[in-house]
Amino acid sequence: MSDVMTSAASQQASEAPAPRHDLVIISASASQTSRSEMVGDYLERLLTNDYGSIAHIRVRELPPAALARADVDDGAIADALSKLAQANAVVVITPTYKGSYSGLLKIFIDLLPQYALRGKVVLPLATGGTIAHMQMMDHALRPVLQTMWPRHIAQGCFLLDQHIERDESGGISLAENNVPLLFEVITAFEQMVAL
């Protein structure tokens, strides 16, 4: 009898849906119409059904005075930090300015506890005007994310501004050679999250 119950429990466990993960997208652009913002919006729509919840933190929408004071008790900032703390998957998207990530991302990172990414899988994405900006991913963005102890930093993706356009439906259109690359890094990221 106990073998039957064990077998039934095993079958139920194998039929149970995979646990749902929580994703946070951090967009660090100063402009609502920037290419990096478009990519963030696109990913939010694309990944909606893959996660238990998705929170899109647009750093430019947080209260500027509270950001400047590093006021973690401000309601909007506290809410953003809480969402990040609860997530186990994080996408960080930034435009490239002067060979580094955006000042808004720097301000937001300065608010975070030292080990804010502990146990999380992180996907870094960046946009920029020239291919020379691609080095920013490995020389600036990845190292600062690594200091916060993520479980894993996935292979990121750098997209040229000229290869990203908004289409008639409000979505984005990527240059053909970027589509497989973006989907490849997203797939690898999601596989890491599921481990």
C-alpha positions as CSV (number, residue, x, y, z in Angstrom):
1,M,0.0,0.0,0.0
2,S,2.8,2.4,0.9
3,D,4.5,1.6,-2.5
4,V,1.3,2.7,-4.3
5,M,1.1,5.9,-2.3
6,T,4.8,6.6,-2.9
7,S,4.3,5.9,-6.6
8,A,1.3,8.3,-6.7
9,A,3.2,11.0,-4.9
10,S,6.1,10.6,-7.3
11,Q,3.7,10.9,-10.3
12,Q,2.1,14.0,-8.8
13,A,5.5,15.6,-8.2
14,S,6.6,14.8,-11.8
15,E,3.3,16.3,-13.1
16,A,3.6,19.4,-11.0
17,P,4.5,22.5,-13.0
18,A,8.0,23.9,-12.8
19,P,8.4,26.6,-10.1
20,R,7.7,30.1,-11.4
21,H,10.6,32.5,-11.1
22,D,10.4,36.2,-10.6
23,L,12.2,38.5,-13.1
24,V,13.2,42.1,-12.7
25,I,14.2,44.2,-15.7
26,I,16.3,47.3,-14.8
27,S,16.3,49.9,-17.5
28,A,18.9,52.6,-17.0
29,S,18.2,55.1,-19.8
30,A,17.4,58.7,-19.2
31,S,15.1,58.8,-22.2
32,Q,11.8,57.0,-22.8
33,T,12.6,56.8,-26.5
34,S,16.1,55.4,-26.2
35,R,17.1,52.2,-27.9
36,S,17.9,50.5,-24.6
37,E,14.4,51.4,-23.3
38,M,12.9,49.9,-26.4
39,V,14.8,46.6,-25.8
40,G,13.6,46.6,-22.1
41,D,10.0,47.0,-23.2
42,Y,10.4,44.4,-25.9
43,L,11.8,41.8,-23.3
44,E,9.0,42.6,-20.9
45,R,6.4,41.7,-23.5
46,L,8.4,38.7,-24.8
47,L,9.0,37.1,-21.4
48,T,5.6,37.8,-19.8
49,N,4.5,34.1,-19.9
50,D,7.8,32.7,-18.8
51,Y,7.9,34.1,-15.3
52,G,5.6,34.2,-12.2
53,S,6.0,37.9,-12.1
54,I,7.9,40.6,-14.0
55,A,8.8,44.0,-12.6
56,H,10.3,46.6,-14.9
57,I,12.3,49.1,-12.9
58,R,12.8,52.2,-15.0
59,V,15.4,54.1,-13.0
60,R,14.6,57.5,-14.7
61,E,11.0,57.2,-13.2
62,L,12.3,57.0,-9.6
63,P,12.2,60.3,-7.7
64,P,15.3,62.2,-8.7
65,A,15.8,63.9,-5.3
66,A,15.5,60.6,-3.5
67,L,18.0,59.0,-5.9
68,A,20.4,61.8,-5.4
69,R,20.2,61.5,-1.6
70,A,20.4,57.7,-1.8
71,D,17.1,57.7,0.2
72,V,16.3,54.0,0.4
73,D,13.3,54.8,2.6
74,D,11.5,56.7,-0.2
75,G,8.4,54.7,-1.1
76,A,9.2,54.2,-4.8
77,I,12.8,53.4,-4.2
78,A,12.0,51.0,-1.4
79,D,9.5,49.3,-3.7
80,A,12.1,48.9,-6.4
81,L,14.6,47.5,-4.0
82,S,12.1,45.1,-2.6
83,K,11.2,43.8,-6.1
84,L,14.9,43.3,-6.8
85,A,15.4,41.4,-3.5
86,Q,12.5,39.0,-4.3
87,A,13.6,38.2,-7.9
88,N,15.8,35.3,-8.8
89,A,16.4,36.6,-12.4
90,V,17.6,40.0,-13.3
91,V,18.1,41.7,-16.7
92,V,20.2,44.9,-16.7
93,I,19.9,47.1,-19.7
94,T,21.9,50.3,-20.2
95,P,22.9,52.6,-22.9
96,T,26.7,53.2,-23.3
97,Y,27.9,56.7,-22.6
98,K,31.6,57.6,-22.9
99,G,32.7,54.0,-22.8
100,S,30.7,53.1,-19.6
101,Y,27.2,52.3,-18.4
102,S,24.8,55.1,-17.8
103,G,25.0,57.5,-14.8
104,L,21.5,56.4,-13.8
105,L,22.6,52.8,-13.5
106,K,25.6,54.0,-11.3
107,I,23.2,55.9,-9.1
108,F,20.9,52.9,-8.8
109,I,23.7,50.5,-8.1
110,D,24.9,52.8,-5.3
111,L,21.6,52.3,-3.5
112,L,22.0,48.5,-3.5
113,P,23.3,46.4,-0.6
114,Q,26.7,45.0,-1.1
115,Y,25.4,41.5,-2.0
116,A,22.2,42.6,-3.7
117,L,22.5,40.0,-6.5
118,R,23.4,37.1,-4.3
119,G,21.7,33.9,-5.6
120,K,20.4,35.6,-8.7
121,V,21.1,35.0,-12.4
122,V,21.8,38.2,-14.2
123,L,21.7,39.0,-18.0
124,P,23.6,42.2,-18.9
125,L,22.5,44.0,-22.1
126,A,23.7,47.2,-23.6
127,T,23.1,49.5,-26.6
128,G,25.6,51.9,-28.1
129,G,26.4,53.9,-31.1
130,T,29.5,52.1,-32.3
131,I,31.0,48.6,-32.1
132,A,33.9,50.1,-30.1
133,H,31.4,50.5,-27.2
134,M,31.0,46.7,-27.0
135,Q,34.1,46.5,-24.7
136,M,32.1,48.3,-22.0
137,M,30.2,45.1,-21.3
138,D,33.4,43.2,-20.1
139,H,35.4,46.2,-18.8
140,A,32.7,48.1,-16.9
141,L,29.3,46.5,-16.6
142,R,30.2,42.9,-15.9
143,P,32.8,43.7,-13.2
144,V,30.4,45.9,-11.2
145,L,27.7,43.3,-11.4
146,Q,30.1,40.6,-10.2
147,T,30.9,42.5,-7.0
148,M,27.3,41.9,-5.9
149,W,27.7,38.2,-5.8
150,P,25.3,36.9,-8.4
151,R,24.9,33.2,-8.8
152,H,25.7,33.6,-12.4
153,I,26.2,36.3,-15.0
154,A,24.9,35.1,-18.3
155,Q,26.6,35.9,-21.6
156,G,25.4,39.4,-22.4
157,C,24.5,41.0,-25.7
158,F,25.5,44.4,-27.1
159,L,23.2,45.9,-29.7
160,L,24.0,48.8,-32.0
161,D,21.5,51.7,-31.9
162,Q,21.3,51.7,-35.7
163,H,20.0,48.1,-35.6
164,I,17.0,48.9,-33.4
165,E,13.9,50.6,-34.6
166,R,10.4,50.9,-33.3
167,D,7.8,49.3,-35.6
168,E,4.2,50.3,-36.3
169,S,2.8,48.0,-33.6
170,G,4.9,49.7,-30.9
171,G,7.3,46.8,-30.7
172,I,10.8,46.8,-31.9
173,S,12.4,45.7,-35.1
174,L,16.0,44.4,-34.9
175,A,18.5,44.0,-37.7
176,E,18.4,40.4,-38.9
177,N,21.8,39.4,-37.6
178,N,20.8,40.6,-34.1
179,V,17.7,38.5,-33.7
180,P,19.3,35.1,-33.4
181,L,22.0,36.6,-31.1
182,L,19.5,38.1,-28.7
183,F,17.3,35.0,-28.6
184,E,20.4,32.9,-28.0
185,V,21.5,34.9,-24.9
186,I,17.9,34.9,-23.6
187,T,17.6,31.2,-24.0
188,A,20.9,30.5,-22.2
189,F,19.8,33.0,-19.5
190,E,16.5,31.2,-19.0
191,Q,18.2,27.8,-18.8
192,M,20.5,29.1,-16.1
193,V,17.5,30.5,-14.1
194,A,15.8,27.1,-14.3
195,L,18.8,25.3,-12.8
